[in-house]
Amino acid sequence: MKRTYALSAYTRQRHGQRVQKIPLDAGFSCPNRDGTLSRRGCLFCNPRGSGSGFGEEGMTLAGQWEFWRTIHEERHNLSKFTAYLQSYSNTHGPIGKLADTLAELNGLEGLTSLAIGTRPDCLDPAKLDLLAAQRDALGLSEIFLELGLQSACDETLAHINRGHDARAFAEAVRQAADRGLKVVAHVIAGLPTPFGREGRSELLASIDFLNRLPVHGVKFHNLYVCRGTDLARLHGRGGYTPLTLDEYLAQLSSALMRLSPRTVVHRLNGNPATGELIAPDWAGNMRRLHNQIRDYLETHDVWQGKENGAEHGIPAWFSPDWRG
């Protein structure tokens, strides 16, 4: 029995099969990088952003899609896919650029849903209205907005140069939910603060904050130190020490038990790109870490919602045709 309401379970319930994410680089920037707010970026953020980098090589969205779709179709016999606009903040800039990007998705083979990585301060009502309209125009089952909360503590957000506060996140979530758009919140354990490092109490405060909002899903990240970041410089001069594996496992378990059992868990750990990890060493092997998390949850009898509505046992995740 699975101990979290995992994204894989949700997609099988909704679509009857696995739905594979395909990362797309649409050439967006970030207000925390291009000077709109800052040029430093968040303390922990790799200046190159996340994603495949295909956009920098001039590959069209359709070309990127076909590259990945063909691989997944041939290797895994998959037919349904989520377009994931991943790199940087994909609703930043003029609304026309967002509209043009969405138009490029029209007709992509196997396109089932859309996930958009962005920031809460890059979502105004006009852009949210556009996204809601394009969900229907593109024939999508749903649109996920992946928004970085990181922490519900405004003091921490200011310290990591996030560029917005928790209230901005909450307002964006409510406005998105009003339009039928599903928010996936990103939360990071072990963030540096002016006085040290966030611990279990701060992580649980962030989970309580999310539980009060119409959030569809959550991604948990263990903070790791990437090359070329302000965090790397802070770490290099002894100003930051990452969580140990035991600390992360314990904090993650506490957060999962506090999390609503109806919130879909999209991931349980971060995944450094090849060559970017400085510390901690244990964060470098995603498969091993995933297995360590699974074993820890089983050994310590942890399940999602154990302290929040699912006290009497591991839920079957709410569907009579559960395919776990």
C-alpha positions in Angstrom: 0.0 0.0 0.0 1.4 3.4 -1.0 1.9 5.8 1.9 1.3 9.0 0.0 -1.2 10.1 -2.5 1.3 10.0 -5.3 1.0 11.8 -8.6 1.3 8.4 -10.3 -1.9 7.2 -8.5 -3.7 10.4 -9.3 -3.0 10.2 -13.0 -4.0 6.5 -13.2 -7.2 7.3 -11.4 -7.9 10.2 -13.8 -6.6 8.9 -17.1 -6.5 5.1 -16.6 -2.7 5.0 -17.3 0.6 6.7 -16.6 0.9 10.2 -17.9 4.5 11.2 -18.7 5.8 14.7 -18.3 7.7 16.2 -21.2 10.0 19.2 -20.3 9.8 22.1 -22.7 12.0 25.2 -22.7 10.0 28.1 -24.1 12.7 30.7 -23.7 11.2 32.6 -20.7 13.2 34.5 -18.2 12.6 35.3 -14.5 11.9 38.6 -12.8 14.5 37.6 -10.2 17.1 37.3 -12.9 16.4 39.8 -15.6 16.4 42.9 -13.3 12.7 43.3 -12.9 13.1 42.4 -9.2 16.8 41.4 -9.0 19.7 40.0 -11.0 20.9 37.7 -8.2 18.1 35.2 -8.3 17.0 33.2 -5.3 19.8 32.2 -3.0 19.7 28.5 -4.0 18.9 28.9 -7.7 21.1 27.7 -10.4 21.6 30.7 -12.8 21.0 28.3 -15.8 17.5 27.5 -14.6 16.0 24.0 -14.8 15.0 22.1 -17.9 16.6 20.5 -20.9 18.3 23.6 -22.4 16.9 22.7 -25.8 15.4 26.2 -26.1 18.8 27.7 -25.9 19.8 25.5 -28.8 17.0 26.9 -31.0 14.8 23.8 -31.0 11.1 24.6 -31.3 8.6 23.4 -28.8 7.2 21.0 -31.3 10.7 19.6 -32.0 11.3 19.2 -28.2 8.0 17.5 -27.8 8.6 15.0 -30.6 12.1 14.2 -29.3 10.9 13.2 -25.9 7.5 11.8 -27.0 9.1 9.4 -29.4 11.5 8.1 -26.7 8.7 7.5 -24.2 6.4 5.9 -26.8 9.1 3.5 -28.0 10.7 2.6 -24.7 7.6 2.6 -22.5 4.6 2.3 -24.8 3.1 5.6 -23.5 0.5 7.6 -25.3 -0.6 10.4 -22.9 1.7 13.3 -21.9 1.9 16.4 -19.9 3.7 19.4 -21.5 5.9 20.9 -18.7 7.0 24.4 -19.3 9.8 24.1 -16.8 12.7 26.4 -17.2 12.5 29.8 -15.3 9.2 31.6 -14.9 6.9 30.7 -17.8 4.2 33.4 -17.2 6.8 36.3 -16.8 6.7 39.0 -19.4 4.1 40.2 -21.9 0.8 38.3 -22.1 1.4 38.0 -25.8 4.4 35.8 -25.3 2.4 33.5 -23.1 -0.4 33.4 -25.7 2.1 32.6 -28.5 3.7 29.9 -26.4 0.3 28.2 -25.7 -0.6 28.4 -29.4 2.5 26.4 -30.2 1.2 23.5 -28.1 -1.9 23.1 -30.3 -2.0 19.8 -32.1 0.9 18.1 -30.2 0.4 14.4 -30.4 -0.7 12.8 -27.1 -1.0 16.2 -25.3 -3.2 15.5 -22.3 -2.4 18.2 -19.7 -0.1 21.2 -19.1 2.1 22.0 -16.2 3.6 25.5 -16.0 6.6 26.4 -13.7 6.2 30.0 -12.6 6.0 32.4 -9.7 3.0 33.7 -7.8 4.0 37.3 -8.6 3.9 36.5 -12.4 0.2 35.7 -12.5 -2.2 38.6 -13.0 -5.9 38.1 -13.6 -5.5 38.5 -17.4 -2.9 35.7 -17.6 -5.0 33.5 -15.4 -8.0 34.1 -17.7 -5.9 33.3 -20.7 -4.8 30.0 -19.2 -8.3 29.0 -18.2 -9.5 29.8 -21.8 -6.6 27.9 -23.4 -7.3 24.8 -21.3 -10.5 24.4 -23.1 -9.2 25.6 -26.5 -6.4 23.0 -26.4 -8.6 20.2 -25.2 -6.6 19.8 -22.0 -7.9 17.8 -19.0 -6.2 20.2 -16.6 -3.6 22.9 -16.2 -1.2 22.7 -13.2 0.6 25.9 -12.1 3.8 24.9 -10.3 4.4 27.8 -7.8 7.3 28.1 -5.5 6.2 28.9 -2.0 9.4 27.4 -0.5 8.5 28.7 3.0 5.5 30.3 4.6 7.9 32.5 6.7 8.3 35.9 5.2 11.6 36.5 7.1 13.0 33.4 5.4 11.7 34.5 2.0 13.4 37.8 2.3 16.6 36.2 3.4 16.8 33.9 0.4 16.0 36.8 -2.0 12.7 35.3 -3.1 11.2 38.6 -4.1 7.6 37.9 -2.9 5.9 37.1 0.4 3.6 34.3 1.5 0.5 36.5 1.1 1.3 36.9 -2.7 1.4 33.1 -3.0 -1.9 32.7 -1.2 -3.6 35.3 -3.4 -2.3 33.6 -6.6 -3.5 30.2 -5.4 -7.0 31.5 -4.7 -7.3 33.3 -8.0 -6.0 30.2 -9.9 -8.5 27.9 -8.1 -11.4 30.3 -8.9 -10.6 29.6 -12.6 -10.3 25.8 -12.2 -6.5 25.9 -12.5 -4.6 23.5 -10.1 -1.7 24.7 -8.1 1.2 22.5 -7.2 3.2 24.2 -4.3 7.0 23.8 -4.0 8.3 23.6 -0.5 11.9 23.3 0.6 13.2 21.9 3.8 16.4 23.3 5.4 16.3 26.8 4.0 18.8 29.3 5.6 17.5 32.1 7.7 19.1 35.2 9.2 19.8 33.2 12.4 20.6 29.7 11.1 18.4 27.2 9.2 14.7 26.3 9.1 13.8 23.2 11.0 10.8 21.0 11.6 8.6 23.7 13.1 9.1 26.0 10.2 8.4 23.2 7.7 5.2 22.2 9.5 4.1 25.9 9.6 4.5 25.9 5.8 2.3 22.7 5.5 -0.3 24.2 7.8 -0.3 27.3 5.5 -0.9 25.1 2.4 -3.6 23.0 4.1 -5.6 26.2 4.5 -5.5 27.0 0.8 -7.1 25.3 -2.3 -3.8 23.7 -3.3 -4.0 20.6 -5.5 -0.5 19.2 -5.0 2.8 19.7 -3.4 6.5 19.0 -4.3 8.9 18.5 -1.4 12.6 19.4 -2.0 15.6 18.9 0.2 17.8 22.0 -0.1 21.1 21.1 -1.7 24.0 23.4 -2.6 24.4 24.1 -6.4 27.5 25.5 -8.1 27.3 29.1 -9.1 24.7 30.1 -6.5 24.8 32.5 -3.6 24.1 29.5 -1.4 27.4 27.9 -2.7 29.3 31.0 -1.6 27.6 31.0 1.8 28.3 27.3 2.2 31.9 27.9 1.1 32.6 30.3 3.9 31.0 28.2 6.5 27.7 30.1 6.7 25.4 27.2 5.8 25.3 23.5 6.5 22.7 21.3 4.7 20.4 18.9 6.4 21.7 15.5 7.1 19.9 12.6 5.5 18.4 11.6 8.9 17.2 15.2 9.5 15.5 15.3 6.1 13.8 12.0 6.5 12.5 13.0 9.9 11.3 16.4 8.7 9.7 15.0 5.6 7.9 12.4 7.6 6.5 15.0 10.0 5.3 17.1 7.1 3.6 14.2 5.3 1.7 13.3 8.5 0.5 16.9 8.8 -0.4 17.2 5.1 -4.0 16.8 4.1 -4.5 13.3 2.7 -6.3 14.7 -0.3 -3.3 16.7 -1.5 -1.4 15.0 -4.3 2.3 14.5 -3.6 4.1 15.2 -6.9 7.6 14.5 -5.5 9.4 13.8 -2.3 13.0 15.0 -3.0 15.0 17.3 -5.2 17.1 16.0 -8.1 20.4 17.9 -8.8 21.5 18.1 -12.4 24.7 16.3 -13.4 27.7 18.3 -12.2 25.9 21.0 -10.2 25.9 19.4 -6.7 28.3 20.6 -4.1 26.6 19.3 -0.9 25.3 17.1 0.7 26.6 14.0 -1.0 23.5 12.0 -0.1 21.3 14.2 -2.4 23.2 13.1 -5.5 21.5 9.7 -6.1 17.8 10.2 -6.7 16.9 6.5 -7.0 18.7 5.6 -3.8 17.2 8.6 -2.0 13.7 7.6 -3.2 14.3 4.1 -1.8 15.6 5.5 1.5 12.5 7.6 1.9 10.2 4.7 1.1 12.0 2.5 3.6 11.9 5.2 6.3 8.1 5.7 5.9 7.5 2.0 6.2 9.9 1.4 9.1 8.4 4.3 11.1 4.8 3.6 10.0 4.4 7.0 8.5 1.6 7.8 6.1 0.2 11.0 4.6 -2.5 12.6 6.7 -1.8 10.5 9.8 -2.2 13.6 11.9 -4.7 15.3 9.7 -7.8 13.3 8.9 -6.4 9.9 8.2 -5.5 8.9 11.8 -7.1 5.4 11.6 -5.0 3.9 8.8 -3.5 4.4 5.4 -6.2 5.7 3.0 -7.0 3.9 -0.2 -6.8 7.3 -1.7 -10.5 7.9 -2.1 -11.4 6.1 -5.3 -13.5 3.0 -5.6 -11.5 2.0 -8.7 -8.2 2.6 -7.0 -5.4 1.2 -9.2 -2.5 1.3 -6.7 
